[in-house]
Amino acid sequence: MNCHGDGDDAGGNPFTTHGQYEHDLLFDGNSGLMDIAGSGAQRGISAKRITVRGHVCSWFTANTKITDLALEDITLIARPTFDQAGTLTVNAGGSQVRGCTAKTLAVAPRPDRSTRPTTVSDCTFEPPAGAENAAHLSVGSADLRIDGGTLLNTGVELSAVRDQRITVTGGTRITGSNKAKVLLGRAGGALHLVPDALDSVLHTACVADGTRRSAIPEDGERVRTDGNLTL
């Protein structure tokens, strides 16, 4: 707690675990690069129930076989001499990301050993300025929940490697553009927009390929669902 490391430009990691099945760890109020379970397959690349709160750094990676990671109030400040994308990387194995700020969020599709969904709540992510051709966020987890926050000039694409569900609630804003020109994407599946759960809907100029519409609100003063292409 309350420990601070420098050396980001040189690639030094003041906060790291090797992946030898570390578990039940808490990092609170620190600053500096963080790398969890990233010392190679020979060490196991596994960890579980690690909580990081109030951390500030320019690069954070936890993309190996990490189960039930909890991140709260993490701030990534991109540095031109290190990771210009200001990347926060987590595994899809039940990670809970709350109140975090970064330019780039990456979710790794490592084996999912968790029984809880991967959840992103009240976070803000924005690719580097001028990145109108930035890639969207590719997600391989079975259950992704985004609750509140803003995704600007990026998007979410479900990888379709398994049955998947994405739930977007709590005033979440996904806006801008990206390389694929798609903010939410997956081939097939179902589109379920519950009328009573939505204050307003703008769902236009979208392409649905093999998609079943299980719930769609009727057009009205605060709802537009016209101009879509169904294949």
N, C-alpha and C positions, 0 to 999 in steps of 0.2 A: 504494500500500500504506500502511496505517495512517494514513489521512486521515479527518477527521471534519467533517461539515457540519451546520449548524443551519438553522433557518428553515422547518421542516416546516409550522408553523401558517400561514405566509404562502404556502405552495405553492411555495417555491423548491426547485429540483432540483439539489443539488450534484453529483450523478453522473448524467450524461446522455450519450447519443450521438444524433445527429440522424437516422440511418438512411441515410447516404450510403455504404451497403455496407461499413461497418466490419467488420473481422474479426480474429480471433486476438488478443483483448484479455483481460487478467486484472485483476480487482479483488479485492484480498485484504486482509481485516481492517479494513474501513472502516465508517462509519456515516453515515446520511442518506438522504433520498429518492433512489430510482433509477428512471430512465426510459430504456429502451433503444429506439432507432430510432423515436422518437415525435414527430418534428417535422413531420409532414405528408407527403402523397403527393409534393409537389413536390421533396422531398429523397430519395425512394426508399423510405422506411420498410422498409429491408432491412439485415440484419446476419447474421453467422454466426460460429460458434466463439468465443463469448464466455463466459468462466468468471467466476463471482462466488463467493467463499468467505468465510465468517466475517463476514458483513455484518449490521448491525443497522439497522432503519429502521421507520417506521410505514406505509409504502406502497411497493410495488415493482410496476412494470408493464413487461412485455415482450410485448405482445400484437399486434405487427405481424408482418411477414414475416421472422421471426427463425429461423434454422436452427441446430440443434445447440447450444442454450444449455445450460450446465451450472451448476447452483446447488448449493452445499454449505454446510450449517450457516447458513442464513439465518434470522434471527429478526425477526419483525414484531411490534411492540408497538403495539396500537391506541391512538390518542389521541382523546379526545372532541372536540377542537377541529379535527380534520382527518378522517381516514378511520376512522370508528368500527368499521368491519368488519375492519380490519387485513388488507387484501387483498394477496395474492400472485398476480399474473397472469402467465401464460406462454403462449407459442404452442405449438401441438401439433406443431411441426416438429422432432421428435427431441429435445425438452427432456429433460434428466435432472435430477431434483430429489431431493436426498438430505439427510436429517437436518435438514429445515427445519421451522419452527414458525410458524404464523399462525392467525388466526381463520378466514379465508376463502381458499380456493384457487379460482382461475378459470383455465380452459384455453381459449384462443381457437382457433377452427377456421380459422385462416388457411391459405393454400396450404402443403402439406407438401412441402418440397423435400429432406427428409432421407431417408437410407436406414436410419436406426436408429429404434427405437420410442421413444415418449414414455414415460418411466419415472419413477415416484414411489416412493422407497424411504425407510423409517424416518422418516416425517414425521408431524406431528400437526397437525390442522386442526379448529377448533371455531367454529361461527358464534357471534355475540354472544349473551350470556346471554338466555334467554327467547325465543329465536328458534325456537320449535317449528314455525313455519310458514315456516322458511327454505327457499329453493330448493335443489334438488340440484345437483350439478356436472354440467353438460352438456359432453360430450366429442365432438369431431368427428374425432379422429385415427383412423387405420386400425388402429393397434396401441398399446394402453395397457397398461402393466404397473405394478401396485401391489405393492410388496414391503415388508411390515412397516409399522408405524405405526398410527395411529388416525384414523378419520373419525367424528366425533361430531355427531349431529343434522344430518347432511347425507346425501349419497348420490351415486351416479354413474349418469347416464343417457347411454347412447350415442345420438347424434343420428340415426343411421340414414341419414346423407347418403351413405354409401358402405359397402362391406363393412368390418366392424369386428371387432376381437378385443380383449377385456379379460382380463387374467390377474392374479389376486389370489393372492399367495403370502406366505411368510415371517411367518406369525403376524399378518397384518393384521386389525384389528378395525374393522368398519363397524357402528356401533350407534346407538341412539337413534331419532329420527324426523325427518320433514321435511314440507314442504307436500304433497308427492305421496303420502306414506306408503309410499314405495318406496325401498329402499336401493340396489338394483341394478336398472336397467331398460333395456329395449329391446324393441320389437315384433319378433317373429320371431327367427330365428337358432337357435343351439344352446346347450344347457346341458350343460357337460362337467365333472363333479365326479369326479376320479380317486380311487378309494377309497384307494389306497396313498399318496397325497399329502396326505391329510387325517387329522389327529389326532382330530377330532370334527366332526360336522356337525349343524346345526340349520337345516333348510330346510322351513319350514312356513308356512301361511297366505299362500302366494304365488300369483300369477296368471300363467300361461304362455299367451300368445296367439300361436299359430302357431310354437311353439318345439319344436325337436327335442331330445330327451334322449339325448345320445350316450354319456353315462357317469353313472351314479347309484349310490352305495353302497347296500347293503342295510341296512334298519333293524336296529338292535341297541342295545347298552348305551350307546354313544357316538354313535349316529346316529339322527336323526329326520327323515323326509322325508314325513310324512303331512299331510293337511289342505290340500293344494294344489289349485288349480283349473286344469284344462287346457282351453283353448278351441280 
